[in-house]
Amino acid sequence: MNNWSIEIKDFDEEYKSRGNYHYTLTGFEKWWFERNYKLLCESISPDDKVLDLGCGDGVLADFCKSKNICGIDISEAGVNIAKS
């Protein structure tokens, strides 16, 4: 038997306390998010349909510029930020 423990991050509290924190990242974190989102979005055209599971604050939608993007997230606070 193992003694593993799994910690599940409460993103609803994260968004309530930090807001749309993806836009305030600095250093390596900022580079990593921007680089990966840009690479992903290079293969998405403005007419493609995109489903963003775990959309959080909607930062992927901002990068992709798709006219047909739908975001889903368990965090109500994150979805409210994405809507604004």
C-alpha positions, 0 to 999 in steps of 0.5 A: 500500500502506498502513502501517496496524497493528492492535493487538489488546488481550489481554483475558485478561491485562487480566482477570487483572491488573485483575479485574472492572474495569468495576465499578471505573471512575470518571468518564467511563468509568463514566458511559459504560458505565452509560449505554449498558448501561442504555439497552440493557437498557431494551428487554430484559424479564426473560423475553427470551433474551439472547446476550452475545457478548464478555461479558467479566466479565459486567457486561451480565448484571448490568445486564439482569437477564434470567433467560435470558442466555448469555455467550460470550467468548474470555477464559477469565479474563473468563468465570471472573469472570462465573461468580462 
